[in-house]
Amino acid sequence: MLLPDTTAEIVNALERHLIASILASIRTRLHNWGRWWFRDNQLTINRDTGMITQSPAGKLLDHAPVRTNTGYWQSHGTPINTDDALSLHLQIITQLSPAERREITRHYAEHATGSTPAQRQTRRRAIQKLAGC
């Protein structure tokens, strides 16, 4: 392993590592925020507009007996940190432009796939703004 020659190289390496860890934590927080937004907003909107989110056969399975010996009836998802999601939501509203908010919501809350280079760039800039980089 090669060691850096000067103190400036060490400082630059530490700064890059710190920025990378901050961006990774913001992305983790955005995933939590996206699950919070989808749970609290999108499902309510679908229910209020009459959008079908479950087939009639799937609704019948809600009343079926539950097999508890497999463990698949339990939710395996990570619990949503509501306090963190609310604080990040306030940051998103105050710090980001409308286009950046739409892109963050599209990617993290609506789980939209397939993005153009412009959308990826907008998302990257929004994450950098949230991280303060």
C-alpha positions, 0 to 999 in steps of 0.5 A, a space after each residue: 500500500 502506498 502512503 501519501 507523501 505530504 500532509 496536504 495529500 493526507 488532508 485531501 484524502 481525509 476530506 474525500 473520505 468525509 464527504 463520501 461518508 456524508 453523502 452515503 448517510 444522506 442517501 440512507 436518510 433519503 431512502 428512509 424519507 422515501 418510505 415515509 413519504 410513500 407510506 404517509 402520502 401516496 397510499 392515502 392519495 391512492 385510497 382517496 382517488 379510488 386507485 386500485 392498489 390490491 386485486 380483489 383476490 388479494 383483498 380476500 387474502 387479508 381475511 385468510 388464516 395466517 400461517 405463523 410457522 414460516 415467519 413470512 407473515 412478519 414484516 422484514 423491512 427496516 422500521 421508518 424513522 419518522 422524526 428523521 424523515 420529518 426533519 429531512 422533509 423540512 430540509 428538502 422543502 427549504 433547500 431544494 428547487 422545485 425541479 430538485 424536489 420533483 426528482 428526489 420524490 420521483 426517485 426515492 418516494 415513487 421508486 421510478 426507474 430509468 432516469 436520464 442523465 439530466 435527472 441523475 445530475 439534478 438528483 446528484 446536485 440535490 443530494 450535495 445541497 442536502 449534505 452541504 457539500 
